[in-house]
């Protein structure tokens, strides 16, 4: 299950990503927003990222104007490793090396076809593990307030 959410600026791009999820045969839960009325992106980021953190969804995709606000908000949720990506190469590497579990996209930064490419790459790329698992474990320790020395 993929959690998806957006703010008012990204409704059209959310529809593009939902279409991609349907084409890929991936189930999803839409955490809003559902209208073009001005809204507060942290609310929707928290809903979707929280579902990922609780294990209700395997991964999440968040979309706002730049993707920055959504990524910052999502990364405040324990257990979330959200990556803002504007091209497929970073999407691939953040899955391979960082085991990112949430992808952020900027609807005012990239077009719909590039967004599809980024999301598909991110969704299809597995985590490599190995030496990268040690680093992900360090990120988790940092999140829990452990010292890095």
C-alpha positions as CSV (number, residue, x, y, z in Angstrom):
1,X,0.0,0.0,0.0
2,X,1.3,3.4,-1.0
3,X,0.3,6.5,1.0
4,X,-0.2,9.6,-1.1
5,X,-0.9,13.2,-0.1
6,X,-0.6,16.7,-1.5
7,X,-1.4,20.3,-0.8
8,X,-3.7,22.5,-2.8
9,X,-0.9,23.4,-5.3
10,X,-0.3,19.8,-6.3
11,X,-3.8,18.3,-7.0
12,X,-3.1,17.8,-10.7
13,X,0.3,16.1,-10.1
14,X,-1.3,13.8,-7.5
15,X,-3.7,12.7,-10.1
16,X,-0.8,11.9,-12.4
17,X,0.9,9.8,-9.7
18,X,-2.3,8.0,-8.8
19,X,-2.7,7.1,-12.5
20,X,0.9,5.7,-12.4
21,X,0.1,3.7,-9.3
22,X,-3.0,2.3,-11.0
23,X,-1.0,1.3,-14.1
24,X,1.6,-0.4,-11.9
25,X,-1.1,-2.3,-10.0
26,X,0.0,-0.7,-6.7
27,X,-2.8,-0.1,-4.1
28,X,-2.8,3.3,-2.4
29,X,-4.5,5.3,0.2
30,X,-5.1,9.0,-0.6
31,X,-4.6,11.1,2.5
32,X,-5.7,14.4,0.9
33,X,-6.1,17.2,0.2
34,X,-9.0,16.8,-2.2
35,X,-9.8,20.4,-3.1
36,X,-7.9,23.4,-4.4
37,X,-8.8,25.4,-1.3
38,X,-5.7,26.7,0.5
39,X,-4.5,24.2,3.1
40,X,-1.6,23.5,5.4
41,X,0.8,20.9,3.9
42,X,2.2,19.7,7.3
43,X,-1.2,18.2,8.1
44,X,-1.3,16.1,5.0
45,X,2.4,15.1,5.2
46,X,1.8,14.0,8.8
47,X,-1.2,11.8,7.8
48,X,0.7,10.0,5.0
49,X,4.0,9.8,6.7
50,X,2.3,8.6,9.9
51,X,0.7,5.8,8.0
52,X,4.1,4.7,6.7
53,X,5.7,5.0,10.1
54,X,2.9,2.9,11.7
55,X,3.4,0.2,9.0
56,X,-0.1,0.8,7.5
57,X,1.5,1.7,4.2
58,X,4.8,0.4,2.8
59,X,5.9,3.7,1.2
60,X,4.6,7.2,0.7
61,X,4.6,9.9,-2.0
62,X,4.1,13.6,-1.0
63,X,3.6,16.5,-3.3
64,X,3.5,20.2,-2.7
65,X,4.6,23.2,-4.7
66,X,8.4,22.7,-4.3
67,X,8.4,19.4,-2.3
68,X,10.5,21.1,0.3
69,X,7.8,21.7,2.9
70,X,6.4,18.2,2.6
71,X,9.8,16.6,2.9
72,X,10.7,18.7,6.0
73,X,7.3,17.8,7.6
74,X,7.6,14.1,6.8
75,X,11.1,13.9,8.2
76,X,9.8,15.1,11.5
77,X,7.9,11.8,11.9
78,X,10.0,9.1,13.6
79,X,10.9,6.3,11.2
80,X,10.6,8.4,8.0
81,X,13.4,8.8,5.6
82,X,11.9,11.2,3.0
83,X,13.8,12.3,0.0
84,X,12.9,15.2,-2.3
85,X,13.8,14.3,-5.8
86,X,13.7,16.3,-9.0
87,X,15.2,13.6,-11.3
88,X,15.3,9.8,-11.6
89,X,19.0,9.3,-10.7
90,X,18.5,10.7,-7.1
91,X,15.3,8.7,-6.8
92,X,17.2,5.5,-7.6
93,X,20.0,6.2,-5.3
94,X,17.9,7.2,-2.4
95,X,16.2,3.9,-2.5
96,X,19.4,1.9,-3.1
97,X,21.5,3.6,-0.5
98,X,19.2,5.3,2.0
99,X,16.2,3.0,1.9
100,X,14.0,6.1,1.7
101,X,10.4,5.2,2.5
102,X,8.8,8.5,1.4
103,X,9.3,10.4,-1.8
104,X,8.6,14.1,-2.1
105,X,7.9,15.9,-5.4
106,X,7.6,19.5,-6.3
107,X,4.6,20.2,-8.6
108,X,5.9,23.7,-9.5
109,X,9.4,22.4,-10.1
110,X,9.0,19.4,-12.4
111,X,6.4,18.5,-15.0
112,X,4.1,15.5,-15.0
113,X,6.1,13.2,-17.2
114,X,9.3,13.8,-15.2
115,X,7.3,13.2,-12.0
116,X,6.1,9.9,-13.4
117,X,9.6,8.9,-14.3
118,X,10.9,9.8,-10.8
119,X,8.1,8.0,-9.0
120,X,8.3,4.9,-11.1
121,X,12.1,4.7,-10.6
122,X,11.7,5.2,-6.9
123,X,8.9,2.6,-6.6
124,X,10.8,0.0,-8.6
125,X,14.2,0.3,-7.0
126,X,15.1,-2.0,-4.1
127,X,17.3,-1.1,-1.1
128,X,20.8,-2.6,-1.6
129,X,21.4,-3.3,2.1
130,X,25.0,-4.3,2.9
131,X,27.2,-1.4,3.9
132,X,24.2,0.9,3.4
133,X,22.2,-0.8,6.1
134,X,24.8,0.3,8.7
135,X,24.3,3.9,7.6
136,X,20.5,3.6,7.7
137,X,20.9,2.2,11.2
138,X,23.0,5.2,12.1
139,X,20.2,7.5,10.8
140,X,17.8,5.7,13.0
141,X,20.1,6.1,16.0
142,X,20.5,9.8,15.3
143,X,16.7,10.1,15.1
144,X,16.5,8.5,18.6
145,X,18.9,11.1,20.0
146,X,22.0,8.9,20.1
147,X,25.4,10.6,19.7
148,X,27.3,10.1,16.5
149,X,31.0,9.8,17.5
